[in-house]
Amino acid sequence: MPNPGNPQSLNRYAYTLNNPLRYTDPSGHYTNDEIQKYLQETYGVDWQSYWEAWQADPYWMWILDQAQDNYLLEIAATGITIQFRGKAGSFTLSEGKLHEYQGQGAYALYNESKELVKDISWLGYGSEKGTFGRMADGKWRRSYFQPIYDYSGGKPVFTQWRYITVGYSKPDWQPIWRVGDNVPAFLSVGYSIAERLGSKVGTSLACPQLEGALLVWSGLTAMDNLTVNTADMVTYQYVNWTPPPSGPHPASTALQNPNGIGYPAPPR
């Protein structure tokens, strides 16, 4: 919806800075150009040092990539919440600057409807799963090495790694009406209705194997719905990670970022 106080908003391409071929982003997520413009406007000539340092923190970059206008970012350790706000070609924060929130541990990102943005790649903090969904996930605990920087000198200076682990707390039993989410139960009812209608017209639709499978599926899903496991058990350790000397073998540089070979080491 156009902003009557901003004539530029009447132009439907204004959100792309009148360059829709370059900046088109149907998802609404912030592009690299928008993130970099924020850094340029906030940190001036030193903006690139922040960009390069944050490449070693893919979890943080995922947060910025998934963020949109009016999304909320919660820091698990402190409960502090900030809001991303729209700005032509970039964005602003409800308070503070981005570097104040980088390296603060686990995060939860919420959309405009206050729904948690799913994090299936990193720590998954705040996500909820039933008991069997938790087992199917295959990861009872997620971990991540987060680079910590000293920003006091106006540029990020790497100090050490924070090793973060996020696990599930004890199951929370839900009210019995949560079983209403049980899809296979509805399928079982539909199957029973179809079977009865078939018998009335002289057609047998009975299938004991299908009936048994639906019964088991319904029971397991009901139990899954009645127990909710929340990924909110967070622990922190601090690690002084000394990179190995560089050499011709790829492993000599892969270990400089403990999160994997695909991520650069923090600038030093």
N, C-alpha and C positions, 0 to 999 in steps of 0.2 A: 504494500500500500504506500503510495507516495506521501512524503512528508511535506505538508503545506508550507512549513517554514523554510524549506530548502528547495528552491526552484530546480536545482540539478536533479532532484529525486523524481521530477516529472518525466525525465528521460529514462526509459526502461532499460537502457544500456549503461546507465550511470554507475551501477555497482561494479561494472567491469572497466571503469575509467575510460569509457568510450572506446575501448579496444576489445570487443567481444571475442575476437579470434584468439587473442592471447590469454585473456583472463576468464573465459567461460568456465564456470564451476557449478553445474546443476545441483550438486549435493549441498551447497551452501557452506562447505567446510573451507577454512582458510587455506589459501594457496601459499606456496613458498614465497611468491612475490609479495603477498600481503604481510606475511610474517617478517620478511626482510625489510619491508617498508616501516613496520612498527619498530624494528631494531634501529633503523637509520634515524627515525624521528626521535627515538628515546635516548640512544647512546652516541649519536653523532658519528664522528670519524672512526670511532672504535667499534662500530656495530658489527663488523665482520669477525672480530675476535670472539664475540658472543655466539655468532652463527657457527663458527668452526668448533668452538668448545662444546656446543650442544649436540653436534653430530655424534659425539661419543656417548650421548645419553639418549638412545633411541626410544626409551619409555617416555621421556619428556617431549621428544619430537612427535611421538604418537599423540600425546595430549593436545599439542598445538595443532596437529593435522586434523584431529577429530572435532576440535572446538568450532563453534559457530556463534553468531551474535546471540546474546541472552543466555548462553550456556553458563552453568555454575561449576566451579572447580573447588572441591573440598580437599583440604590437607588432612589426612587421617590422624597424624600425630598431634595436631593442635586443634582441629575442628574449625580452623579458619576457612571461610568461604569467600571467594571472589567471583565476580561476574565479568564475562567478556561482553563488550559493548561495541556496537557498530560504528564505523567511521569510514569515510570514502576511501576505498583502496587499501584499507588497513583495519585496525581495531584499537580499542582502548580497554583498560581495566577499571573496575569500579573503585579500586584503590591500589596504590603501590605500583611497582614495576615488575616485569616478568622475572628478572633475575632474583628477586626476593623470594620467589616461590619454587625456583628450580632447586633440585637436590634436597627436597624436604621430606623424602620418604615416599610412602604410598599415597595415591590420589584416587578420588572418585569424581568422575565427570558426569554432570546431569544435563539433560536437554531442557527445552523450555517447559515441558510438561513435568519436570522434576523426576523424570525417569532416568535410571542409571544407563549410561552409554556402555554397552558390552565391551569388555576387555578380554579377549580370548587369547591374546598374544603375549601379554606381560604378566602383571600380578593379579589381575581379576579382583581387586579389592572391592568389597561390597556386593559381589555377585551372590545369588541365591540358587541353590540346587536341592532337589529332593535327595533322599538317601541313595536311590538307585541312579539318579542322574549324576550324583557325585561320583559314584563308582564308575559309571560309563565315561565320565570325563577323564579318568585315568590319572589325574594329578591331584593328590591329596594336599599338596603344598606347592606353591610356586615361589620362585626366587629370582633375584635380579641384583646385579652390581650397579650401583648408582654413583656416578662421579660427583664429588663435592668440590666446589670452587670457592676461592676467596675472592670476593669482588671489591674489597676495601680500596684497592688501588685504582679503580676505574676500569679494570680489565679482568676477565676471569683467569685465575691462576689455580691450576689443579693442586689439591692437597692430598686427598685420599679417596678410597672407595667406601661407600656404605653398602653392606650386604643385607638386602631386605628379603625376608621370607613372609609369605602370607598363607595362612592355613584356615581351615574351617573351625568355627566354634561348635559347641555341643548342639545337637539337633533341637530345633524348636518345634514342638508339637502344635499343629494348627487345629482349629475347630473342625468338627466333622463335616460341616457343609462345604469345606474345601474339596471334598470328593466330587463336587459338582463339576470340577475340571476334568473329570475322568472320561476321556474320549472313548476308550474301548467299552465303557459301561453303556454309553449310548449306542454303540455298534451292536452290543449284545441285545439290547432292547429291540433295536431294529431287526435283528436277525430273528428274534422270537416272534415279532409281529408278522414278518414275512413267512415264517414257518407255519403259523396258524392260518394265515390267509391261503397259503398253498394247500393246506389240508382241507379247507372248505371247498376248494374247487377240484379236489381229488388229485392234487400234485404234491408229492412229498419233497420237501426242501431240507429235510433233516440231514445234518452233517455232523456227527459226533465229534470228529476231529476239530472242525472249525469251532464248535461250541466249547470244547475243552480249551482250545487255544485262547478264545476270547475271555473265558472265565479266569484263566491264569493271568493274562495280560491285564484284565480289569483289576484283579486283586493287587498285582504289583504296582500298578499306576496309582491305585487308591492309597496304598501305603506311602508311595513316593510323594503324593500330594499332601499327606498328613504330617510329613516331617520336612522341615526346611533347614538346610545348613547354610550359614552365612560366612563368606570368606572375610573375616574381620579380625583374625588373630595375627597381629603383626609383630615381628621381632627384628631388631637391628643389630648388626655387628659392624665394626669399623676395621677395614683392611688396608694395610700399606702394601700396595701392589707394585713391585719393582719389575719393569719390563725387561725381558732378556735382551742381550746385545743383538743388534740387527745382523743378518746374515743372508746367505743365498737361499736358505730353505724357507718356504712360506710360514712354517710354524714359528719361526723366530719373530715374525711380526704379528701373527695371529693372537699370541698370548698377551699382547699389549692391551687389549680390551677383553676382559674375562667374559663378556657377554657373547663373544663369537667373532669369527674371522671377518664377518661382513661389516663390522663397525670399527671406525678409526679409534686410535688411542687418543686420550685427551692431550691437547697441545701443551707443551711444556716451555 
